[in-house]
Amino acid sequence: MQLLAQPWWVNLLIVVPIVAAWFWRARPLNISLRQLGWAAAFAGAFGFVEAAVVVYLRAASGLLPGYQGTLADVVRLAGTPYRQDQVALPPSLLTVEVFREAATILMLVAVAMLAARVARERWAAFLWCFAIWDAAYYIGLWATIRWPQSLTTADVLFLIPVPWIAQVWFPLLMDAAVVAAVLCSRRPRAAIASTRAWAA
């Protein structure tokens, strides 16, 4: 069992929401709940679309037992073990997957550019969208095919520039930290303590 993410520098990403919140603490973010709500709606829906793409990839690669039947058939056979971090996609699908990941980041950046006016709020909107998209991806996979089986299941997070591999709890922890950082940083100073207590 691998506790830390690979390659080693992926573990440093946990400081991103901490550093961002530290920079945002002096001047709260000027992002309304409405802006965050619409960005979250896009990111959540997009996260489910990404989960559906992975379901199709698994079916196309022969890694999804029961996919010819109903989702109940897939769920019933969900215990069939395989480690995603050891699955090699055919070169054709791997190339498409790398371009899909790049397109995903571009779409999240585009929404952030539309959601806010200045660089610091755009960065916050990007992190917000990324976190919700990522969490929705895992929720979508679990809701449809009951994967991952646990928070310690290994996953390939990204392929660019090299495969990032970590247990599922790692990206979900980062997602929660980003959401908390954005919410705490946009609220008036008087409400920050209660929001932090709620987020913890």
Buried (B, 14 or more C-beta within 10 A) or exposed (E): EEEEBBEEEBBEBEEBBEEBBEEBEEEBBEBEEEBBEBBBEBBBBBBBBBBBBBBEBBBEEEBBBBBEEEBEEBBBBBEEEEEBBEEEBEEEBEEBBBEBBEEBEEBBBEBBEBBBEEEBBBBBBBBBBBBBBBBBBBBBBBEBBBBBEEEEBBBBBBBEEEEBBBBBBBBBBBBBBBBBBBBBBBBEEEBBEEBBEEEE
